[in-house]
């Protein structure tokens, strides 16, 4: 019986001399970080009773460039976030788009062989992590069923597949044209007359077009129908015969024979997909593209250089930093064309991107992205303006809240000026002041009385979704503050004053009798506290969005002093915080709320700014103790050491780690400043996107900050200004026990 081990040795011997190994910071990146799931009560924070799998970080290990259109990655489970779960043992194909939010996974492709005895309803292959590897811009896995070594790399708009087959096997490509995470209703795939290319489209969160060139002659493309749905099979002509003495051997069936497939994509047309392919892959070998990808990532990730720290801390730093740049996704082509929100093809001299995951990433990731790649950040804002002006005149939102205003304000005030602030402000102001479809939900209530009422009901199950009234009220107040900052820049004093008044609305739902922000209902025109109030009971969207009352504490990043003043004393705040991080959470099961430190849930975003509240009651060292605990125990969790405490949410969880690891955090991302923390490293050398550099230096050991200097001068308070760092001033943090 023939064995698959032979082809593995063939592949490794061929790969050895041709691939440049990463020697810079990309060597520390582990793209598998975040692909596993938490299972134990100790990690989850509750005893698991539901059959469905709890959320993991939902990251993918496949090949991608920063903010690219294409993410070429294995699919082990559909409708599973990124499509890849480390605990799975089967691969269904290699898809070309992924984010981590149960969508995308366009055009899955799998190499199959006749010897693998596949069927349209049974074609997946087993694999082993021992024969799998991933690096920035590169992924490889051995498909056990077909004895095929599959390698993937990519450019901004193209995927590049390289498959090495076993001697004597008859191979073809299975294109799962009817499947993605979006369940496409329309699709098309056809062979071209040139004999080596095929093209088509697939619906699913927009229509994606593709144009593929193969390294072998295509014989036919046929649909094979199973019980569930058809698959497209790309068959190849048998290559010419070679003569070995008296024996004639088919070249295509020799050991180590490779099939290469280059695929260009576009959301505009097949013609554009072909043009993208020609521009990005023409004349390039697989190894050249892979090495190009590594160099691109090295340039991006090299913006942060560190000294000191442990090997594990370096690996986590660069693995999380890598995650910062995978989303939003590019949607415009090399010729500048993109399809706008009206479905029209538009041409621009800037790049069009998907909407950011604002509710998650406004907190940290979008600012970090702008610090390193300001050109991408400004084009994302331009894209948001374009969408807003064509979609009712409101700034785009995502999922919950209205945080584009924070992104715009924080970017502009940090010096990113290559967009029209007046156009952005018009959308932001309408979002803050004019109720309507496409704007803030329940804005009429918020404007009328300064708070949003919740549904008047009782015994609400965790998974029921209503108004999320408390969360919306608090977040609208912060977004009003962010919009006021832009009003100030544009000298709109009248609206600035009004917006600053609205920014104080966070106080309207504070209940002094409990010390929590608490929902109200309207009865007979009066606002009454919700009686069925259990502070540690988690809701998906009743009062709180994906949180409980504990994890909705202390959210007023623009007014920490006013927030603290709501309590009778600093000691009362300290007691509340101490309880949050030490008292058990109650064991309630909610599959997107995992990873608890006491009752604090690091596995979801709402509470991520809470630890810094200690700063404002003169207990900074307690904040740092929490931050250190989270960085060291809530990243790299689980038996494989690859899990996060919860979902990465387009890079927010990762960016939280990066910023705290280097010693600065975006406590109020709309403001051009950072709260100073104790970095994990002795020295951090940071290069901004404009080439300016600054250093963050830690002096001493411990969790208590004794003093801070900026450019040699003592820092007053806890916040360092972005402009000081942008001028190259050294941030020196002196710590002790």
Secondary structure, 3 states (H helix, E strand, C coil): CCCCHHHHHHHHHHHHHHCCCCCCHHHHCCCCCCCCCCCCHHHHCCCCCCCCCCCCCCCCCCEECCCCCCEEEEECCCCCCCCCCCCCCEECEEECCCCCCCCCCCCEEEEEEHHHCCECCECCEECCHHHEEEECCEEEEEECCCCEEEEEEECCCEEEEEEECCCCCCEEEEEECCCCCCCCCCEEEEECCCCCEEEEEECCCCCEEEEEEECCCEEEEEEEECCCCEEEEEEECCCCEEEECCEEEEHHHCCCCEEEEEEEEECCCHHHHHHHHHHHHCCCCHHHHHHHHHHHHHHHHCCEEEECCCHHHHHHHHHHHHHCCCCCCECCCCCCEEECCCCCEEECCCCCECCCCHHHHCCCHHHHHHHHCHHHHHHHHHHHHHHHHHCCCCCCCCCCCCCHHHHHHHHHHCCCCCCCHHHHHHHHHHHHHCCCCCCCCCHHHHHHHCCCCCCCCCCCCCCCECCCHHHHHHHHHHHHHHHHHHHHHCCCHHHHHHHHHHHHHHHHHEECCCCEECCEEEECCEEEECCCCCCCCCEEECCCEEECCHHHCCCCCCCHHHHHCCCCCHHHHHHHHHHHHHCCCCCCCCCCCCCEECCEECCCHHHCCHHHHHHHHCCHHHHHHHHHHHHHHCEEECCCCCEECCCCCCCHHHHHHHHHHHCEECCCCCCCEEEECCCCCCEEEEECCCCCEEEEEEECCCCEEEEEEECCEECCCCEEEHHHHHCCCCEEEEEEC
